[in-house]
Amino acid sequence: MFLRILGAFVLLLALIWVVMYVSAGAAMRDAGREPWPYGLGTIEALNARNDDRIASKEAKEIARLIEDLAPDEASPEDYVDVQTARRDDAIDPPPDNAGLKSRDAPIAELVRAVNGAGGRIVWGVEGAPYQSDDAGYLLAAAALDRARNGDAARAWDDLHAVWLLACTVATEPYGGEMALKIKRAANAVARKLPPPSPAWTAELSATEPRRDTAAIIQQQTASRARTATSFPGPLIIFRPLSDWIEASNIRRSRASAVSMTTSPRCRMGTAQEQDVPDATAIYRAARIEAELEATAKVMALKNERARLGRWPPSLADAGASRCADNHWIYSVARDGAAMTLRMSWEVAAEPGHKTAPALQFAY
């Protein structure tokens, strides 16, 4: 009798587990099939993407050049960050650890390869080389150093390679975070380079950091979901609980991405939006929106100064800004020899902070 009761109890538990397994799996599938904002499609489609892509010969050659160029114990990112944090065009000589020393020829070869290949760079199933981040910053450091030495044409060529590298990495299913980081660096360096700015820089201001950030959140969510639902052997007993939790997490992450579609530009939006799981990433997107506009304004002013021989008396657009409840304040010396440009107030404070670093420039 006892064995019958025990057997019935075990059978009931097994039945409950099967029902939970099926329903939790259905919840995961439903979450994976929900469309994300900005035309990003579904997580299910993201996971299926790139399976059959073959690396182009251009990508293989660039990967080889990046591999050969990878600086040992170098920190080009530190050098770029310090120089672009300045509010004017001053550029220090690169330190030895910037990775530029004795690398002029291989850097030039990489720049030629990237700029020459352009849209033919397809990384394929293996994805972009993990050194793309370091390579992007190394080329950005080279652009700054060339600008410091008065070689404007090659500085812009170096930066164009940075931009193209970022754009090709962005097309990879899981390259979004690296790509946005490189794009942000390229935008910051562009503000430091001398006029005239080439036509391709219009692509900088056309960058959509909100969409890029939503793609990053989606990519990270898909990666986390694959890891969370992998239970070998007897551990599969925990699969239903994991699926329920992960389905909920997918929906919360998707809600974070959706929140950016309604938030004011260059701002986090409402206090409730700051409680979303990806608040820091959303802050970064808002900040980059303001940085992109700042660089576009500075480059336009520099182009005018090159044409007029002095800073223009006023902004062509009267200080208009796409950032919510904000505008640009521009002032110029009587002789046109100096100018300042700043936003009317602070934008996009990081979660846990009341203010963000000011967007203000003086030339």
N, C-alpha and C positions, 0 to 999 in steps of 0.2 A: 504493500500500500504506500509506504513511504517513498519507494522508488518511483511509483507512478506519479505521486504528487511532485516529487523532485523533477521528474522528467517533464511533467506538464508545465512546471514553473520555468524550467530551462527553455522549453519550447515557446512559452509566452515571451520570455526575454528576447529570444531570437527573433520572434515575430515583430516585437516592438523595435528591435534594432534595425531590421530590414525596412520597416516603415520609415524610421528616422533616416536611414541611409538614402532611401529613394527620395524622400521629401527634401532632405538637405541638399542632395545632388541637384534636384530640380531648382532649389533656391540659388545655388551657385550658377547653374546654367542661365537662369533668368537674369541674374546680376551681370553675368558676362555678356549678355545680349542687349543690355540697355545702351542706347546710343549716348555718346559723350558730346559735350558742346564743342563749338568751333569746327564742326565737321570731322571730328577725330574718329568717328566710327565706334565700334564696340571693342571690348577687351578680347572677345572671341576672335574678331578679325585681326586684331593686333598680334595675337599669338600665332595666327596662321600666316601672317605676312613674312616675307623675306625667306621663306623656306627654299625657294627655287632660284634665288638670285645668285648670279655668278659674278665674281669680282672682275672688273674690267682690267685690261692690261695697264691702263693709266693708274688705277688704284694700286695695283701690285707694285708698280715702279715707285710711286709716292710712298707706299708703306716701307719699301726698302730704304729709300732716302731718309725717311723719318727714323727708322731703326738705326741707320748708320750715324745719324746726327744727334741722337738722344744724348743730351749732356750728362756727364757723370757728376753727381753731387752739385749740380748747378741750380740756381734759383732765379730764373728769368721772371717768374711771376712776382717775386718780391720787388724786383727792380721796376717792373711795369706798374705795380700797384702804388709804389711810392711816387713815381713821376706823374701819374695820372691823377693822384690825389691833390696835386697843386692846382691853384686857381689861375695860373697864368701859363705862359709858354716855356718857362724855364725847364731845362732838361739837364740833369747831371750826367757826367761820364759814367758809363756802366762799370760796376765793380767786376773784379775777376770772376766772381761766382754767378754773374749773369749769363754765362755760357756762350758769350760771343767771341771770346779770344780765340784766334786761329781758326775760326769757322766761317770766314767770309765766303770762301769758294763753295763749300757744301750748302750754305744757306742760300746763296744765289742760285745754285742748281735746283734746290727744292722750290724756290719761288718761281723759277721758269717752268718747272714741271707742273705745279699747281695752277698757275695762271694760264698755261698753255692748254691744260686738259679741261678746265672749267666744268661744264655739265657732264663730261664723259667719265667723271670719277664715280664709280659705283663700287662700294666696298664688298657687297655680296654677303653670303651666309655668315662668314666669320666676323663681319662687322668692321668698323673703323679700328685702326690700331690704337691700343690703349695709350700710346705716347702722343696722340693727337693733341691732348691738352698741353703737354710740355712743348710740342712743336709750335702750337699756336702762340704761346707766350714767348717762345724764343724768337719767332718772326716779328712779334709785336715789339720786343726789346730791340731788335735790329732796326725796325722802322723808326723808333725813337732816337736811336743813336745816329742814323743817317740824317734825320731832321736836325739833330744837334750840330752835325758837321756840314749843314747846308745842302745836302743832296736830296732835295725834295722829291724828285721824280722817282728815285729808287725807294725812298721812304714810302711813298704811296703804293708802289709795286709790292713791297713787302707786306703792307697792310691789306692790299687786295687779296694776297694769298691767304692771309689770316681769315679774312671774310669768307673766301671760297671754301677753305678747309672747314670752317664752322658750318656752312650751309650743307656740305656733303655729309658731315657727321649727323646733322639734324635729320637727314632722310632715313637714318638707321632706326629700326624699331626701338632700340634702347640707347640712342645717342643723344637724347634731348637735353639732359642736364649738362653734359660736356659742351654741347653746341651752344647753349644759351650763355654759358660762362665765357666761351671764346668770343661770342658776338658782343657781349658786354665789354670785354677788354678791347675789342676792335673799335667800338664806339668811343670809348674813353681815349684811345690813342689818336683817333681821327681829330678830336678836338685840339690836340697838341701840334698837329702837322701844319706846315705853311700852305697858304693859298697858291694857286687855285685848287679847290677840291675837285677831283675827277667826277665824271658823270655817275660812276657806279656807286658813289656814296649816297645817292638817293635811296638805295636799297637799305641803308642803315636805318634811316628814319621810318622806312616802311616796315621795319621789324615789328612783330606782334608779340610782345613778351607775355601777354595773358594767354594767348593760344599756345605759345611754347611751354609755358608753365603748366597749363592743363595737360599737355602731352606728356610732360615729365611726371606729373601726378599719376596719369594713366599708366605709363610705363612702369613706374615703381609699384603701383597697385597690382598690375599683371604679374610682375616678378614675385612679389610677396605671396600672391595667391597660389602660384605654382609651387612655391616652397612649402606653404602652410598645408597644402592638401596632399603632400607626398608622405604616405605612411607605409613603410615596408612590413611584411610579415604580420605577426599578431597585433602590431600597433594599429592595424586598420580598424580595430574596434573603436578608436577615437575619431575616425573619419567623419561621422555625422556631426559631432559637436564642432569639429574644426570647420566643416563646410558652413554650418550655420553662422559661426562667428565671422568667417571670412566673407560670406555673402553680405553680412551687415557692414563690414569694413569697406567692401567695394562700393556699396551705396553711399557711405559717408564720404569716401574720397571723391566719388563722382559729384556729390553735393558741394564739395569744396571747389571743384572746377566750375560747376554751374554758378556758384556765388560770384565768380569774377565777371560773369556776363551782365550782372546788374549793378556791380559796385561802381562808384564814381571813378573816373580816370585818375591815376596817380594817388589813389587813396585806398585804404583797406575797406572803406564803407562803414557799415553799422558795427556797433560793439558786438552784436551777435555773430557777425562774420569773423571776428577775431578769435572766436572759440572753435572754429572749424579745425580739423586735424592738421591741415597743411597751411596754417596761418603764416608761417615764416616764408614759405615759397610764394604765397600770394603777396606778402609784403614786398618781397624781392621784385616781383613782376611790376607792382605799382611804382617802386623806386626806379626801375629801369625805364618805364614809360617817361618819367620826368627827365632822366639822364639822356635819353634819345632826343627829346625835344631840345634840351640844353645844347647838345652838340650841334644839332641842325641850326640853331640860332647863332652859335658862335662861328660856325663855318660860313654862314651867309654874311655875317658882319666882316669876317676876314676877307672874303671875296670882294666886298664893297670897299674895304680899306685899300686892297691892292689896286682897285680900279680908280679910286678917288685920290689916293695918296694920303689919306687921313681917315679916321673913323667917321662913319656917316652920322649926321646930326640926330637921327631918330631911327627906330626900328620900322622896317617897311610895313609890318602888320600891326603897328601900334601896340606891340606887347601882347597880342592875343595868345592864348594858351589853350591846348586841348585838355589840360589838367583842370579838374573840377574846381570851381570857385577860386581860380588862381589866374595870375597874369605876370608878365615879365616887366621888370623895372630896369630901364636902361638910362645911363647917364654918361655924358661925354665931356671931356675938358674943352674949354673955349677954343683952344688951338687944334682940337681934334687929335691930339697926340696920345690920349689915354681914354679908357672907357671902363665902366663896370656894368655887369649884367647880373641880375639876381631875380629869384622868384619872389612873389609878393609875400608868401609865407611858406612854412615848412610843409613838406609832403611826406606821406607814407611813413609814419613812425613804426618801427619794428615792434612786434608784440612784446610787452613788458617795458617799453621805453616811450616816453612822452614826445620826444622829438627825434628827428633824423638829421644827419649832417646836412648843413646848408648847401644849396645849389647856388653858388655865387662865384663870379669870375671877375678878374681885374687884369687889364692889359694896358 
